[in-house]
Amino acid sequence: MKKVILMNKLTVKEIKALLDQITVIEDPRLQEIRKDDRKGVRNAILGWEKARSREEKLLKDYERMSVYEKSAYSRGAQLIAGIDEVGRGPLAGPVLAAAVILDPNNPIIGLNDSKKLSLAKRTALYAEIHEKAIGIGIGIVEAQVIDDINIYQASKLAMIKAVGELSSEPDYLLIDAMKLPLQLPQESIIKGDAKSISIAAASIIAKVERDRLMEQYHLKYPGYGFDQNAGYGTKQHLLGLDENGITPIHRLSFAPVKERQSL
């Protein structure tokens, strides 16, 4: 009874601070707080429950997306590189790939396909990956090479370059929907950025790196909206092509650009 009286004497702000310290639903302090019928306390409890639900989902997602890594570790792998690329579809700019070796003893909760993340969350995870990962490699293949060898081969080349840029040589590769001509054990996973934490980490690094690169190109080639469309064929981009012409970073083999070469 004494604890109930003490809880009832706490302000709503103090209750919220106490809830921040509670991590499990079995905590007896939570049971006592639930007895408080003040609206502010009820809302605070509801917020705590929603936050716990989100955390539990993130933890479950992490476990689900660690299956491929755990399988590789069980077969003797020690340095697993997840590999993904971004930029197959744009009319301008390079295709960029990232290879990431995560530290299994330093988990990053919240990893997911970069396309499913908000800009703020993607940016935060990008920083956390750089802080915790064992290795990160970036591979870039420019528009001229894409025109020469086609986008599929360019994507593969960017991935190979990314692996080559890793500071530690991996002994196993998890790749998003691709097989690489490398003498390393590897596994190709369809939609791997949503199924593997390593590939998800690579997708985040690749997305942020390429977006930032396209923002720099926007300063060099204004009028196409590269900072907003990352080189994809939006209405603004196509209008920019019509008004300003083709830049050195445009892919001449891609139809909307190719069609304008003869105009």
C-alpha positions as YAML, in Angstrom:
chain: A
units: angstrom
residues:
- id: 1
  name: MET
  ca: [0.00, 0.00, 0.00]
- id: 2
  name: LYS
  ca: [2.89, 2.33, 0.76]
- id: 3
  name: LYS
  ca: [4.18, 2.03, -2.85]
- id: 4
  name: VAL
  ca: [0.72, 2.90, -4.23]
- id: 5
  name: ILE
  ca: [0.62, 6.06, -2.14]
- id: 6
  name: LEU
  ca: [4.10, 7.06, -3.31]
- id: 7
  name: MET
  ca: [3.14, 6.50, -6.94]
- id: 8
  name: ASN
  ca: [0.02, 8.58, -6.55]
- id: 9
  name: LYS
  ca: [2.13, 11.43, -5.22]
- id: 10
  name: LEU
  ca: [4.26, 11.56, -8.36]
- id: 11
  name: THR
  ca: [3.47, 14.16, -11.01]
- id: 12
  name: VAL
  ca: [2.61, 13.03, -14.54]
- id: 13
  name: LYS
  ca: [6.05, 14.27, -15.65]
- id: 14
  name: GLU
  ca: [7.70, 12.15, -12.96]
- id: 15
  name: ILE
  ca: [5.62, 9.14, -14.00]
- id: 16
  name: LYS
  ca: [6.81, 9.58, -17.60]
- id: 17
  name: ALA
  ca: [10.42, 9.72, -16.42]
- id: 18
  name: LEU
  ca: [9.84, 6.53, -14.42]
- id: 19
  name: LEU
  ca: [8.30, 4.79, -17.43]
- id: 20
  name: ASP
  ca: [11.47, 5.59, -19.38]
- id: 21
  name: GLN
  ca: [13.33, 3.37, -16.91]
- id: 22
  name: ILE
  ca: [10.94, 0.42, -17.28]
- id: 23
  name: THR
  ca: [11.83, -2.08, -19.99]
- id: 24
  name: VAL
  ca: [9.65, -5.12, -19.22]
- id: 25
  name: ILE
  ca: [5.93, -5.43, -18.76]
- id: 26
  name: GLU
  ca: [6.46, -7.55, -15.63]
- id: 27
  name: ASP
  ca: [8.06, -4.64, -13.77]
- id: 28
  name: PRO
  ca: [6.02, -4.18, -10.52]
- id: 29
  name: ARG
  ca: [6.34, -0.40, -10.85]
- id: 30
  name: LEU
  ca: [4.35, -0.57, -14.08]
- id: 31
  name: GLN
  ca: [1.58, -2.49, -12.33]
- id: 32
  name: GLU
  ca: [1.36, 0.22, -9.70]
- id: 33
  name: ILE
  ca: [1.37, 3.02, -12.29]
- id: 34
  name: ARG
  ca: [-1.55, 1.33, -14.06]
- id: 35
  name: LYS
  ca: [-3.66, 1.94, -10.97]
- id: 36
  name: ASP
  ca: [-3.37, 5.70, -11.48]
- id: 37
  name: ASP
  ca: [-6.49, 6.90, -13.31]
- id: 38
  name: ARG
  ca: [-5.24, 10.36, -14.26]
- id: 39
  name: LYS
  ca: [-5.64, 10.99, -18.00]
- id: 40
  name: GLY
  ca: [-2.03, 12.12, -18.38]
- id: 41
  name: VAL
  ca: [-0.81, 8.90, -16.77]
- id: 42
  name: ARG
  ca: [-3.09, 6.74, -18.93]
- id: 43
  name: ASN
  ca: [-1.73, 8.48, -22.04]
- id: 44
  name: ALA
  ca: [1.82, 7.99, -20.81]
- id: 45
  name: ILE
  ca: [1.20, 4.27, -20.32]
- id: 46
  name: LEU
  ca: [-0.34, 4.03, -23.80]
- id: 47
  name: GLY
  ca: [2.76, 5.73, -25.25]
- id: 48
  name: TRP
  ca: [5.02, 3.32, -23.35]
- id: 49
  name: GLU
  ca: [3.08, 0.32, -24.67]
- id: 50
  name: LYS
  ca: [3.30, 1.57, -28.26]
- id: 51
  name: ALA
  ca: [7.03, 2.17, -27.93]
- id: 52
  name: ARG
  ca: [7.54, -1.32, -26.49]
- id: 53
  name: SER
  ca: [5.52, -2.79, -29.36]
- id: 54
  name: ARG
  ca: [7.72, -0.99, -31.91]
- id: 55
  name: GLU
  ca: [10.87, -2.19, -30.15]
- id: 56
  name: GLU
  ca: [9.64, -5.76, -30.03]
- id: 57
  name: LYS
  ca: [8.86, -5.66, -33.76]
- id: 58
  name: LEU
  ca: [12.32, -4.30, -34.54]
- id: 59
  name: LEU
  ca: [13.91, -7.08, -32.50]
- id: 60
  name: LYS
  ca: [11.80, -9.71, -34.26]
- id: 61
  name: ASP
  ca: [12.69, -8.21, -37.65]
- id: 62
  name: TYR
  ca: [16.37, -8.30, -36.70]
- id: 63
  name: GLU
  ca: [16.13, -11.98, -35.79]
- id: 64
  name: ARG
  ca: [14.20, -12.77, -38.98]
- id: 65
  name: MET
  ca: [16.74, -10.94, -41.10]
- id: 66
  name: SER
  ca: [19.70, -12.64, -39.42]
- id: 67
  name: VAL
  ca: [18.83, -16.13, -40.67]
- id: 68
  name: TYR
  ca: [21.22, -16.08, -43.65]
- id: 69
  name: GLU
  ca: [24.05, -14.71, -41.53]
- id: 70
  name: LYS
  ca: [23.53, -17.30, -38.79]
- id: 71
  name: SER
  ca: [23.50, -20.08, -41.36]
- id: 72
  name: ALA
  ca: [26.79, -18.85, -42.84]
- id: 73
  name: TYR
  ca: [28.38, -18.50, -39.39]
- id: 74
  name: SER
  ca: [27.31, -22.05, -38.52]
- id: 75
  name: ARG
  ca: [29.22, -23.27, -41.58]
- id: 76
  name: GLY
  ca: [32.42, -21.53, -40.56]
- id: 77
  name: ALA
  ca: [32.13, -18.05, -42.08]
- id: 78
  name: GLN
  ca: [33.61, -15.25, -40.00]
- id: 79
  name: LEU
  ca: [33.51, -12.14, -42.18]
- id: 80
  name: ILE
  ca: [30.23, -11.94, -44.09]
- id: 81
  name: ALA
  ca: [29.83, -9.11, -46.57]
- id: 82
  name: GLY
  ca: [26.36, -7.98, -47.58]
- id: 83
  name: ILE
  ca: [26.29, -6.37, -51.03]
- id: 84
  name: ASP
  ca: [23.69, -4.19, -52.74]
- id: 85
  name: GLU
  ca: [23.56, -1.53, -55.41]
- id: 86
  name: VAL
  ca: [21.46, 1.49, -56.18]
- id: 87
  name: GLY
  ca: [20.96, 3.46, -59.36]
- id: 88
  name: ARG
  ca: [19.99, 0.99, -62.07]
- id: 89
  name: GLY
  ca: [17.01, 2.98, -63.25]
- id: 90
  name: PRO
  ca: [18.10, 6.64, -63.33]
- id: 91
  name: LEU
  ca: [18.79, 8.49, -66.56]
- id: 92
  name: ALA
  ca: [21.81, 10.23, -65.04]
- id: 93
  name: GLY
  ca: [24.58, 9.53, -62.59]
- id: 94
  name: PRO
  ca: [26.49, 6.38, -61.72]
- id: 95
  name: VAL
  ca: [25.38, 3.03, -60.44]
- id: 96
  name: LEU
  ca: [26.79, 2.68, -56.93]
- id: 97
  name: ALA
  ca: [27.27, -0.46, -54.85]
- id: 98
  name: ALA
  ca: [28.17, -0.97, -51.22]
- id: 99
  name: ALA
  ca: [29.63, -3.95, -49.40]
- id: 100
  name: VAL
  ca: [29.25, -4.06, -45.61]
- id: 101
  name: ILE
  ca: [30.70, -6.49, -43.06]
- id: 102
  name: LEU
  ca: [28.66, -6.23, -39.87]
- id: 103
  name: ASP
  ca: [29.96, -7.09, -36.42]
- id: 104
  name: PRO
  ca: [27.75, -9.88, -34.97]
- id: 105
  name: ASN
  ca: [28.75, -8.75, -31.46]
- id: 106
  name: ASN
  ca: [27.60, -5.18, -32.08]
- id: 107
  name: PRO
  ca: [24.07, -5.41, -33.49]
- id: 108
  name: ILE
  ca: [22.33, -2.57, -35.30]
- id: 109
  name: ILE
  ca: [18.61, -2.76, -34.59]
- id: 110
  name: GLY
  ca: [16.31, -1.31, -37.24]
- id: 111
  name: LEU
  ca: [18.18, -2.36, -40.39]
- id: 112
  name: ASN
  ca: [15.87, -2.75, -43.36]
- id: 113
  name: ASP
  ca: [15.56, -2.15, -47.07]
- id: 114
  name: SER
  ca: [16.63, 1.48, -47.51]
- id: 115
  name: LYS
  ca: [13.53, 2.19, -49.60]
- id: 116
  name: LYS
  ca: [11.34, 1.37, -46.60]
- id: 117
  name: LEU
  ca: [13.08, 3.86, -44.31]
- id: 118
  name: SER
  ca: [12.45, 7.55, -43.83]
- id: 119
  name: LEU
  ca: [15.26, 9.95, -44.67]
- id: 120
  name: ALA
  ca: [15.86, 10.63, -40.96]
- id: 121
  name: LYS
  ca: [15.98, 6.93, -40.06]
- id: 122
  name: ARG
  ca: [18.16, 6.08, -43.06]
- id: 123
  name: THR
  ca: [20.60, 8.85, -42.14]
- id: 124
  name: ALA
  ca: [20.77, 7.71, -38.51]
- id: 125
  name: LEU
  ca: [21.38, 4.10, -39.53]
- id: 126
  name: TYR
  ca: [24.02, 5.20, -42.04]
- id: 127
  name: ALA
  ca: [25.95, 6.81, -39.18]
- id: 128
  name: GLU
  ca: [25.47, 3.80, -36.92]
- id: 129
  name: ILE
  ca: [26.70, 1.41, -39.62]
- id: 130
  name: HIS
  ca: [29.84, 3.52, -40.05]
- id: 131
  name: GLU
  ca: [30.34, 3.44, -36.30]
- id: 132
  name: LYS
  ca: [29.82, -0.29, -35.76]
- id: 133
  name: ALA
  ca: [30.62, -2.15, -39.00]
- id: 134
  name: ILE
  ca: [33.86, -4.09, -39.40]
- id: 135
  name: GLY
  ca: [34.23, -2.90, -42.98]
- id: 136
  name: ILE
  ca: [32.53, -0.80, -45.66]
- id: 137
  name: GLY
  ca: [33.41, -0.73, -49.35]
- id: 138
  name: ILE
  ca: [31.99, 1.51, -52.10]
- id: 139
  name: GLY
  ca: [32.05, 0.78, -55.83]
- id: 140
  name: ILE
  ca: [31.08, 3.38, -58.45]
- id: 141
  name: VAL
  ca: [30.58, 2.89, -62.19]
- id: 142
  name: GLU
  ca: [29.99, 6.06, -64.18]
- id: 143
  name: ALA
  ca: [27.45, 6.72, -66.94]
- id: 144
  name: GLN
  ca: [29.93, 6.31, -69.79]
- id: 145
  name: VAL
  ca: [30.79, 2.79, -68.67]
- id: 146
  name: ILE
  ca: [27.11, 1.98, -68.24]
- id: 147
  name: ASP
  ca: [26.61, 2.97, -71.87]
- id: 148
  name: ASP
  ca: [29.54, 0.80, -72.94]
- id: 149
  name: ILE
  ca: [28.76, -2.44, -71.08]
- id: 150
  name: ASN
  ca: [25.00, -2.08, -70.18]
- id: 151
  name: ILE
  ca: [23.45, -1.47, -66.77]
- id: 152
  name: TYR
  ca: [23.39, -5.11, -65.66]
- id: 153
  name: GLN
  ca: [27.11, -5.58, -66.22]
- id: 154
  name: ALA
  ca: [27.80, -2.15, -64.72]
- id: 155
  name: SER
  ca: [25.87, -3.11, -61.57]
- id: 156
  name: LYS
  ca: [27.92, -6.28, -61.28]
- id: 157
  name: LEU
  ca: [31.14, -4.33, -61.79]
- id: 158
  name: ALA
  ca: [30.16, -1.83, -59.07]
- id: 159
  name: MET
  ca: [29.57, -4.72, -56.65]
- id: 160
  name: ILE
  ca: [32.95, -6.26, -57.46]
- id: 161
  name: LYS
  ca: [34.60, -2.88, -56.89]
- id: 162
  name: ALA
  ca: [32.80, -2.50, -53.55]
- id: 163
  name: VAL
  ca: [34.10, -5.87, -52.33]
- id: 164
  name: GLY
  ca: [37.60, -4.87, -53.43]
- id: 165
  name: GLU
  ca: [37.38, -1.67, -51.36]
- id: 166
  name: LEU
  ca: [36.73, -3.53, -48.09]
- id: 167
  name: SER
  ca: [39.55, -3.14, -45.56]
- id: 168
  name: SER
  ca: [39.08, -6.77, -44.45]
- id: 169
  name: GLU
  ca: [38.67, -9.55, -47.01]
- id: 170
  name: PRO
  ca: [35.33, -11.32, -46.54]
- id: 171
  name: ASP
  ca: [35.02, -15.09, -46.53]
- id: 172
  name: TYR
  ca: [31.34, -15.17, -47.50]
- id: 173
  name: LEU
  ca: [29.11, -12.93, -49.63]
- id: 174
  name: LEU
  ca: [25.39, -12.28, -49.36]
- id: 175
  name: ILE
  ca: [24.30, -10.50, -52.52]
- id: 176
  name: ASP
  ca: [21.04, -8.90, -53.54]
- id: 177
  name: ALA
  ca: [19.83, -10.85, -56.59]
- id: 178
  name: MET
  ca: [23.24, -11.25, -58.22]
- id: 179
  name: LYS
  ca: [26.08, -13.74, -58.62]
- id: 180
  name: LEU
  ca: [29.60, -12.33, -58.81]
- id: 181
  name: PRO
  ca: [32.60, -13.83, -60.64]
- id: 182
  name: LEU
  ca: [34.66, -13.91, -57.43]
- id: 183
  name: GLN
  ca: [36.37, -16.90, -55.86]
- id: 184
  name: LEU
  ca: [34.39, -16.56, -52.66]
- id: 185
  name: PRO
  ca: [31.46, -18.58, -51.27]
- id: 186
  name: GLN
  ca: [28.36, -16.56, -51.99]
- id: 187
  name: GLU
  ca: [24.60, -16.58, -51.89]
- id: 188
  name: SER
  ca: [22.26, -14.62, -54.12]
- id: 189
  name: ILE
  ca: [19.04, -13.58, -52.37]
- id: 190
  name: ILE
  ca: [16.04, -12.17, -54.24]
- id: 191
  name: LYS
  ca: [14.90, -9.00, -52.42]
- id: 192
  name: GLY
  ca: [17.82, -9.57, -50.09]
- id: 193
  name: ASP
  ca: [17.68, -6.01, -48.73]
- id: 194
  name: ALA
  ca: [14.48, -7.01, -46.91]
- id: 195
  name: LYS
  ca: [15.71, -10.47, -45.87]
- id: 196
  name: SER
  ca: [19.30, -10.00, -44.71]
- id: 197
  name: ILE
  ca: [20.71, -7.49, -42.21]
- id: 198
  name: SER
  ca: [24.02, -7.40, -44.09]
- id: 199
  name: ILE
  ca: [22.40, -6.62, -47.45]
- id: 200
  name: ALA
  ca: [20.05, -4.13, -45.77]
- id: 201
  name: ALA
  ca: [23.07, -2.33, -44.31]
- id: 202
  name: ALA
  ca: [24.66, -2.25, -47.77]
- id: 203
  name: SER
  ca: [21.45, -0.88, -49.29]
- id: 204
  name: ILE
  ca: [21.43, 1.96, -46.75]
- id: 205
  name: ILE
  ca: [25.06, 2.87, -47.34]
- id: 206
  name: ALA
  ca: [24.62, 2.74, -51.12]
- id: 207
  name: LYS
  ca: [21.43, 4.82, -51.07]
- id: 208
  name: VAL
  ca: [22.83, 7.57, -48.85]
- id: 209
  name: GLU
  ca: [26.15, 7.71, -50.70]
- id: 210
  name: ARG
  ca: [24.49, 7.98, -54.12]
- id: 211
  name: ASP
  ca: [21.90, 10.52, -52.99]
- id: 212
  name: ARG
  ca: [24.66, 12.73, -51.60]
- id: 213
  name: LEU
  ca: [26.64, 12.36, -54.81]
- id: 214
  name: MET
  ca: [23.62, 13.41, -56.85]
- id: 215
  name: GLU
  ca: [23.15, 16.43, -54.58]
- id: 216
  name: GLN
  ca: [26.70, 17.47, -55.52]
- id: 217
  name: TYR
  ca: [25.85, 16.99, -59.20]
- id: 218
  name: HIS
  ca: [22.81, 19.20, -58.68]
- id: 219
  name: LEU
  ca: [25.15, 22.05, -57.76]
- id: 220
  name: LYS
  ca: [27.26, 21.39, -60.84]
- id: 221
  name: TYR
  ca: [24.32, 20.84, -63.21]
- id: 222
  name: PRO
  ca: [21.34, 22.83, -61.90]
- id: 223
  name: GLY
  ca: [18.03, 22.68, -63.69]
- id: 224
  name: TYR
  ca: [17.44, 18.92, -63.62]
- id: 225
  name: GLY
  ca: [16.45, 18.47, -59.96]
- id: 226
  name: PHE
  ca: [19.15, 15.91, -59.22]
- id: 227
  name: ASP
  ca: [18.91, 16.77, -55.51]
- id: 228
  name: GLN
  ca: [15.25, 15.69, -55.55]
- id: 229
  name: ASN
  ca: [15.06, 12.92, -58.17]
- id: 230
  name: ALA
  ca: [18.56, 11.38, -57.85]
- id: 231
  name: GLY
  ca: [18.71, 11.21, -61.64]
- id: 232
  name: TYR
  ca: [15.44, 9.35, -62.19]
- id: 233
  name: GLY
  ca: [13.25, 10.41, -65.09]
- id: 234
  name: THR
  ca: [10.82, 12.70, -63.30]
- id: 235
  name: LYS
  ca: [8.83, 15.41, -65.05]
- id: 236
  name: GLN
  ca: [11.27, 18.02, -63.73]
- id: 237
  name: HIS
  ca: [14.25, 16.03, -65.01]
- id: 238
  name: LEU
  ca: [12.76, 15.53, -68.49]
- id: 239
  name: LEU
  ca: [11.89, 19.23, -68.66]
- id: 240
  name: GLY
  ca: [15.47, 20.01, -67.69]
- id: 241
  name: LEU
  ca: [16.71, 17.81, -70.53]
- id: 242
  name: ASP
  ca: [14.49, 19.66, -73.00]
- id: 243
  name: GLU
  ca: [15.54, 23.08, -71.77]
- id: 244
  name: ASN
  ca: [19.21, 22.56, -70.86]
- id: 245
  name: GLY
  ca: [20.32, 19.58, -72.92]
- id: 246
  name: ILE
  ca: [22.32, 16.49, -72.03]
- id: 247
  name: THR
  ca: [25.07, 16.62, -69.38]
- id: 248
  name: PRO
  ca: [28.24, 14.49, -69.14]
- id: 249
  name: ILE
  ca: [26.60, 12.39, -66.41]
- id: 250
  name: HIS
  ca: [23.59, 11.39, -68.50]
- id: 251
  name: ARG
  ca: [23.29, 7.82, -69.77]
- id: 252
  name: LEU
  ca: [23.17, 8.15, -73.53]
- id: 253
  name: SER
  ca: [21.93, 4.58, -74.00]
- id: 254
  name: PHE
  ca: [18.78, 5.14, -71.92]
- id: 255
  name: ALA
  ca: [15.75, 5.85, -74.09]
- id: 256
  name: PRO
  ca: [14.62, 9.30, -72.86]
- id: 257
  name: VAL
  ca: [18.19, 10.61, -73.22]
- id: 258
  name: LYS
  ca: [18.88, 8.76, -76.45]
- id: 259
  name: GLU
  ca: [15.72, 10.18, -78.02]
- id: 260
  name: ARG
  ca: [16.91, 13.71, -77.32]
- id: 261
  name: GLN
  ca: [20.37, 13.33, -78.88]
- id: 262
  name: SER
  ca: [18.98, 13.83, -82.36]
- id: 263
  name: LEU
  ca: [16.77, 16.78, -81.48]
...
